[in-house]
Amino acid sequence: MYIILAVVVVYAAVSYGRFLYVLKSNRLPEIVQQNSEQGSGELLTYVAAGDSTSVGVGASDIAHTYTYKVFQRLSEQNKVKYVHVGKSGARTNNVIEEQLPKIIEVNPDIITLSIGANDITHLKSNASIVENYSIIIERLLAETHAQIYLTNTPILKDAPLLPWIFRQVLEAKAQVVNRELLKLENDRVHVVPIHDFGWHLYPDIKITFAQDQFHPSDIGYENWANAFLTTMNKLHD
């Protein structure tokens, strides 16, 4: 009886959270990422892939998205070709089916990938999420020469949009998936610890969320960019 009640409560929380998300996300600025080229020197091809965080949903404009900030930083020392294949709402299976072929065709030097949050919020099994991550990584290792920077599952327990009980369920799933992701690291695959990186610096965590209370704000994406750039810098230290 208690198990059935718990399932009903979680389902109701999920449904309510999705309703609020649709309602509030309609108020956000439209972010349109465009392929670009900038800088001077040796050519470096950078592909950004993933879900709405790779697009920058929640930012006030493209300049405040983490992928564009990474592009800007890379172009300080190289001529950089920036290719964006991410899509809002994407899950790990969408990356496999739709984004991987585009990435492989470009054969970039650097890949950033932020994915997994939508798998978690749609309550996909932890095993299937990790399996999809493994498929993505195996193909990128085999069919590109790129250094690959992928986020672990972002912290969702602080997202004001989501009902408290749902946030606890998501956090428990994220902890399991993130532990498994660390096992996939090697000399070309680098996990960006976005779940824990830098959030302690914001006493009021709400300022890191956009108006929809789910996606990162400009401040939140600044922290995302710092997490990626710190991980990239460690590779060259």
C-alpha positions in Angstrom: 0.0 0.0 0.0 2.8 2.4 1.0 4.7 1.6 -2.2 1.7 2.4 -4.3 1.1 5.6 -2.5 4.8 6.6 -2.9 4.6 6.0 -6.7 1.4 8.1 -6.9 3.0 10.9 -5.0 6.2 10.9 -7.2 4.1 10.7 -10.4 2.0 13.7 -9.2 5.2 15.6 -8.4 6.7 14.9 -11.8 3.5 15.9 -13.6 3.2 19.1 -11.7 6.9 19.9 -12.2 6.6 19.4 -15.9 3.5 21.6 -16.1 5.4 24.5 -14.3 8.4 24.0 -16.5 6.4 24.4 -19.7 4.6 27.4 -18.2 7.7 29.2 -17.1 10.1 28.3 -19.9 7.9 30.2 -22.4 9.1 33.4 -20.8 12.8 32.8 -21.4 14.8 34.6 -24.1 15.3 32.6 -27.3 18.9 31.5 -27.7 20.1 30.6 -31.2 23.6 29.1 -31.4 25.3 29.7 -34.7 28.4 28.1 -36.2 31.3 30.5 -36.2 35.0 31.0 -36.7 37.3 33.3 -34.7 40.8 33.9 -33.6 44.2 33.4 -35.3 46.9 30.8 -35.4 46.6 27.0 -35.7 43.0 25.9 -36.5 41.1 24.1 -33.7 37.7 22.7 -34.4 35.4 22.7 -31.4 32.0 21.0 -31.3 29.4 21.7 -28.6 26.8 19.0 -28.1 24.1 18.1 -25.7 20.8 19.4 -24.3 19.3 22.8 -23.4 22.3 23.6 -21.3 24.6 23.3 -24.4 22.2 25.7 -26.2 22.2 28.0 -23.2 18.5 28.1 -22.4 18.1 30.4 -19.4 20.9 32.8 -20.5 20.1 36.4 -21.4 22.0 36.1 -24.7 24.4 33.8 -26.5 27.4 35.6 -25.0 26.4 34.3 -21.6 26.1 30.6 -22.6 28.9 28.3 -21.4 29.6 26.9 -24.9 30.2 30.3 -26.3 32.4 31.3 -23.4 34.5 28.2 -24.0 34.7 29.1 -27.7 35.8 32.7 -26.8 38.5 31.4 -24.5 39.8 28.9 -26.9 40.0 31.6 -29.6 42.4 33.6 -27.5 45.2 31.3 -28.5 43.9 29.6 -31.7 41.8 30.1 -34.7 38.7 28.2 -33.7 35.9 26.8 -35.8 32.9 26.5 -33.6 30.2 24.0 -34.5 27.1 23.6 -32.4 24.9 20.5 -32.7 23.1 20.6 -29.3 19.3 20.7 -29.0 16.9 21.6 -26.2 15.2 18.5 -24.7 17.8 16.1 -25.9 18.5 12.9 -23.9 21.4 10.5 -24.2 19.6 8.4 -26.9 19.1 11.6 -29.0 22.8 12.3 -28.9 23.4 8.7 -30.2 20.8 8.9 -32.9 21.0 12.6 -34.0 24.1 14.3 -32.7 26.9 11.7 -33.0 26.7 11.5 -36.8 27.1 15.3 -37.0 30.0 15.3 -34.6 31.8 12.4 -36.3 31.4 14.1 -39.7 33.2 17.2 -38.4 35.9 15.1 -36.7 36.7 17.9 -34.2 39.7 18.5 -31.9 37.6 19.3 -28.8 34.1 18.2 -27.9 32.0 19.5 -25.0 28.9 17.5 -24.1 26.3 18.3 -21.4 23.6 15.6 -21.4 21.8 13.4 -18.9 19.6 15.8 -17.0 16.6 15.0 -19.2 17.2 11.3 -18.8 17.2 11.8 -15.0 14.1 14.0 -14.9 12.2 11.5 -17.1 13.2 8.7 -14.6 15.1 6.6 -17.1 16.9 3.7 -15.4 20.4 4.4 -14.2 21.7 1.5 -16.1 20.3 2.7 -19.4 21.7 6.2 -18.9 25.2 4.9 -18.1 25.0 2.4 -21.1 24.1 5.3 -23.4 27.0 7.4 -22.1 29.3 4.4 -22.8 28.0 4.1 -26.3 28.6 7.8 -26.9 32.1 7.7 -25.6 33.1 4.5 -27.4 32.0 5.9 -30.7 33.7 9.3 -30.2 36.9 7.6 -29.2 36.8 5.3 -32.2 35.6 7.7 -34.8 37.1 11.0 -33.8 40.5 12.1 -32.5 39.0 14.7 -30.1 39.5 15.4 -26.5 36.1 14.9 -24.9 34.7 16.9 -22.0 31.4 15.8 -20.7 29.5 16.9 -17.7 28.3 14.6 -15.0 24.6 15.0 -14.1 24.0 18.6 -12.8 22.7 19.3 -9.4 18.9 19.2 -9.5 18.1 19.1 -5.8 18.3 22.9 -5.6 16.1 23.7 -8.6 13.2 25.8 -7.1 10.8 24.6 -9.9 10.7 21.0 -8.8 8.7 19.7 -5.9 10.8 18.7 -2.9 10.1 15.0 -3.0 10.9 14.8 -6.8 14.2 16.6 -6.2 15.3 14.0 -3.7 14.5 11.2 -6.1 16.5 12.9 -8.9 19.4 13.6 -6.6 19.6 9.9 -5.6 19.7 8.9 -9.2 22.3 11.5 -10.1 24.6 10.3 -7.3 24.5 6.8 -8.8 25.0 7.9 -12.4 27.8 10.3 -11.5 29.8 7.6 -9.7 29.6 5.3 -12.8 30.6 8.1 -15.2 33.9 8.5 -13.4 34.8 4.9 -14.4 34.6 6.0 -18.1 37.4 8.6 -17.8 40.7 8.1 -19.7 43.4 10.2 -21.3 40.8 11.6 -23.8 37.6 11.5 -21.8 37.3 14.0 -19.0 34.3 14.3 -16.7 33.5 17.9 -15.9 32.1 17.9 -12.2 29.3 20.3 -12.8 27.2 18.7 -10.1 29.5 20.0 -7.3 31.8 22.6 -8.9 31.7 26.1 -7.4 28.1 26.1 -6.1 29.3 26.7 -2.5 30.4 30.2 -3.7 26.8 31.3 -4.0 25.1 31.6 -0.6 21.8 32.3 -2.4 21.8 29.4 -4.8 18.6 30.8 -6.4 20.6 33.4 -8.3 22.2 30.7 -10.3 18.8 29.7 -11.8 17.0 31.4 -14.6 13.4 32.8 -14.5 12.0 29.3 -15.1 13.7 28.2 -11.9 15.2 25.2 -13.6 17.8 26.2 -16.2 21.0 28.1 -15.3 21.0 31.9 -15.3 23.8 34.0 -16.6 25.5 33.6 -13.2 24.9 29.8 -13.3 26.4 29.5 -16.8 29.4 31.5 -15.7 30.0 28.7 -13.2 29.4 26.1 -15.9 32.0 27.8 -18.1 34.5 27.9 -15.2 34.0 24.2 -14.6 34.8 23.3 -18.2 37.7 25.7 -18.5 39.2 24.5 -15.2 39.0 20.9 -16.4 40.6 21.8 -19.7 43.4 23.7 -18.0 44.3 20.7 -15.8 45.0 18.7 -19.0 47.7 21.3 -20.0 49.2 21.8 -16.5 
